[in-house]
Amino acid sequence: QKIWKGVIDLANAHLSGKSSLNTAPSNFKGELNPVEQVSHNDVVAWTETVNKLSTSSDPQVQKQLSDFFPGHKKGDVYRIPTEAEWEY
């Protein structure tokens, strides 16, 4: 939940337009708990937001992304796993 909310907050602060994604889409609150009340489309939109932020030249954005995703480098591309990858 911490990373989900953090990405949305970062996008709202550094990208044009506000994200329509819910920053707290969970019944079981706690920043270390997973988000569980999201649709496939929500996850796709969130991942696209991460990829937009990944191309930002703002060092503050890149620092925050590297805090969320250890090993992150500017321009990294993120995606959700395929069905086969998920099953594996």
N, C-alpha and C positions, 0 to 999 in steps of 0.2 A: 504494500500500500504506500510505503514511503517513496519508492521509485515512481510508481504510477502518478502520485500527486506531484512529486517533484518535477517530473517531465512536463506535466500540464502547466504548473506554475511558471516554469522556465519559458515555455512556449508563449504563455500569456504576456510575459515581461519582455521577450526579445523577438517575437515574430509578429508580423502585422496581423491584425484580427485576433479575436479571442476564441479559444478552444471551446467547443460545445460539449466536450466530454466531462462527465461527472468526476470530480476530484476525489470522491469517497464512495465508490460503488461497491460497498461491502456490508454485509450484515454483521460480520464478526470484526469489530474494530480493533485496531492495533497496527502500528506501522510495520511490524514484522510479519503480519498476516498477509496472505495473498488477497488480491481482488477477486471476488467470485461472482459479482453481479454485473458482468460485462458480456456483450454479444461479440460474435466473430467480427462484425463490422467495427465495433468499438476498438478491438485489439488491432485491427488493420489500420484504423485512423491514428491510434496512439503510436504505432510503429512508424507510420509515415511522418508523424510529428518528430519522433526521435531522429529520423533520417534528415529532415529539414534542419534540425538543430545541429546535427553532426557536420553540416557544411558551413556553419557560421564561422566567421573570422573573429568573433568576439572571444578573447581568451577566458573571460569569466564563464561563458557558456561551455567552452571546452573543458574547463576545470570541473564544473559541476557534472558534466557528462562522465568525466573520468572517475569522479567520486561514485556515481551510480553504476558505471560499467567499468570495472578495473581492466586496464589495458586498452581503454578507448583511445583512438587517435582520430584527429580531424579527418572527416570524409569517410569514416567507417560506415558501412551499410548494414542495417539490421533487418531481420525478417523473422516471421513466425515459422516454426518447423513444419515440414510437410507431414502428411498423415503417416507415412512410412517412418520418418524420423521420430515422430511422437510415439509410435508403437514400439520402436526399438528401445 
